[in-house]
Each structure stands twice: as structure tokens, then as C-alpha cells.
Amino acid sequence: MRFGFMDHLPCAEWQSEGQRYSDILAQIELGDRIGFDAAWLAEIHFFPNVSRIASPLTILAAAAQRTQRIRLGTAVTLLPLHNPLKIAEDAATVDILSGGRLELGVGRGAAPSMFAAYNVPIEESRERFEESLAVIRQAWTSERLTFQGKYVHVQDLQVFPRPVQKPHPPLRIAANSPETYTIAGHLGLPIFATPLIAGSMDKLRQYIATHRESLPAGVKQDVAVAFPVHAAASRAQARRECEASLQHFFSFLEQRRPDIQALPESYQSLQGALDRLAKLKYEDVEDLGGVFGDPDHCVERVRELQREFQMNEFICYFNQGGLVEPAAVRRSMELFAHEVIPRCR
């Protein structure tokens, strides 16, 4: 099993954006040194309390110059908001700069205010997502690209630069609705998932089974599941260091309620998930796969979760909410890498 970590870079009142960008680059460097397999960065617009990353590929390009082996991924690039040809070019650039270490995670986004600001009807999000994904795959694998879709029309186009990885950098879809698990399966693509969005461990297990059953014959399932994680000397210390940060994240979702309630019917399952998340307490997060405690407890939890979901990659969410002190994040990463990962691979 692979081990990655992710961040959407929330910014606390006592931090500057410069500090947070330095923090995440330092954490990716640390992850590279201590044995994490991948670092994943989100793309979120216009919600400064929860994220200051509008362009994850830009940060990953910087990280590529500071690291040697860790894979660098987006979790996720919001395809409906962008010209897919530009994404193909920018992602290929990062793949070149990293020596072939890019992983492109993609999703459609779920914030009406983002779509409105980008002048994209949110009702078109699924169609735009699927078409953009097709354009990117063809742009990376065709000598000359011709594509006549609903939103993209190009004829005999040479798309450069070309990625290092062949046939192209790995693609992975964020599955936040039951339908998306099926779509990703039919496309033969790996998925991101989390029980926090699925709503329960049982539901996530069912959704992962749906993805597996939807895969073309001969295609192996690849599932990456993200969990809140904080390793410390004891369970009590872990709670002291990360509980306020978790509650900060969930309280922000409560503030987003008007935006969530404006989601169209096609986002109904996600709307329910976000409503539930806004009310979660620390103990609820533990029940939904949170891994908080000393190394022995973390090992037990990770093994239990692996038995539950048969995942290919365990993604650690070390600072959900952004309020954990950088030194505590580093200690947690080091403890997890040195005392948990070797016992769980």
C-alpha cells in the first residue's frame, strides 16, 4: 500500500500566505526525505478560510525543484472551470520539471459561487468534466489533435509540451457522488474517496464495490482513500493538537451553508454529505476513519481501514483546518513515516 498526504492550505489568522506556502513546500520536502510516496494539493477558489491554493500545479512546479522522488499530484484540478488544453499544457510542464512524477487528480467542483465567478453554469459541470477529460487524454496521446465536442472545437492541433510519462501522467477522479464511482469505473480510471463525504464506512465500501464492478474486464482497481491523521505520543496529545483545527474546518462548512444549499439536484448526495460534515464532532471523525493517537494506535487503525477498503493508497490529511502548528505537523509526519508506514505497507 502506498502512503501519501494532502493539503488544501487553509490560512489561520496568525499566518500569512507566504508562511503557508513556505510551510507546504517544506512539508513536501520532508515527505520526500522520510518516505511518503505522494503529496497531493487541492484547488479551491474564493474561500480563503479553507484554502489559499488557486493553482496547485504552480506550487507543484516549485516542489518539483526541491524534491527527488516523491510523486506530486493535484487533488483535484477542477476541470469544468478551465480550458482543458491549458490544463494539458500546464500539467505536461510540471511532468517535465519533475522528471515524470506528476499525478493529475481531477474533479468537477461543488461550489456554485466558484462556477458563477468563472461564468460557467454549474448545471453543465458533469458534461464539461467528461469532455475536458477526453480532450486532455487525447491531447497527450495524439500527434495532432482534432476534437469536435459540445464545448471544445479544435482541428489538427499540435499540443506541446508533451509529458514525460507514457502514454501520459496517471489520472485519478475524485468520487464524491454515487454516479461518479460508476463513471470512473467505466473510464477505467482510479479514484479518490473519503468516508467523510460518503457519510459512513458502509456507504464508502458499497461505492468502492460499485467502482470495481464498473471497471472494464482486465482493468485492476486503484483506490486512494483520504483520512484525517495526527500522530503524537499519546491519543490525548493528538486530540489536544488537532481537535481545534478539525472543528475550525467543520465550522467553516456551516458558514458555507447558503452556497451548499444552492447546489443543483445533480449534487444532491454531496449536499447531504456537506450538511453532515458541518455538524461533526471529534468523536464522529474517529468513527469515520480518523487516525489520531500514538504509533501503535495508528498502526492498528490503518490496518483496520485497509482491511475495510482494500485501498491502494492511504492519504493522510495532517492539518485539516489549518490550525495545527507547523512544528506539530512535522512531528506528526515524522512519527507516522518512521513508526507507522513501515509496519503497514
Secondary structure, DSSP 8 states (H G I E B T S, - for coil): -EEEEEE-----TT--HHHHHHHHHHHHHHHHHHT-SEEEE----S-TTT---S-HHHHHHHHHTT-SS-EEEEEEEEGGGS-HHHHHHHHHHHHHHTTS-EEEEEE----HHHHHHTT--GGGHHHHHHHHHHHHHHHHH-SSEEEE-SS-EEEEE---S--SSSS-S-EEEE--SHHHHHHHHHHT--EEE-HHHHSSHHHHHHHHHHHHHHS-TT----EEEEEEEEE-SSHHHHHHHHHHHHHHHHHHHHHTHHHHHT--GGGHHHHHHHHHHTT--HHHHHHTT-EEESHHHHHHHHHHHHHHH--SEEEEETTTTS-S-HHHHHHHHHHHHHHTHHHH-
